[in-house]
């Protein structure tokens, strides 16, 4: 339980930092290939969401499709889809925190 809580809190802290960036932020963290950085961020977030059973239904499909687009040479579309998948992982992390307090109000 402590591990799940620590993971959730860490992801929430990262989410707050990521949300403070403008929408034009480049997720490229030093890699020469923007797709590799974007897909790595999406996969990392998705794995964390899976660990707490709060992954969204289509995120895995989006990551797979982005990889297919990249292999087909459609780099711009692949990066855009990978960034969209990453944004979904951020939103799923936010939803995880809200789900803990969900329930009927007395």
C-alpha positions, 0 to 999 in steps of 0.5 A: 500500500505504501508503494502504491501511495508513494507512486501516486504521490510522485506522479501527482507531483510530476503532473503538477509540474507538467501542467505548469508548462505551456502547450507548446512545450517540447518533451524532447529531453536531450534526445535527438529524436523527438519521437523517442522522447515523446514515446518514452514519456508516454510509455513511462506514464502508461506503465505507472497508470497500469500499476495502480489500475487506472490506465485509460482504455485507449492509451495503449492503443495510441502508443502502439499506433504512434510506433506504427506511424513512426515505422511508416515514416510519418514522424510528425503524426507519430510525435503528435499521437505520442504526445497525446498519449502522454497527456492521457497518462497525465490526466489518468494520474490526476483521476487516480487521486480523485478516485480515492475520494469518490463515493457516496456522500452522507 
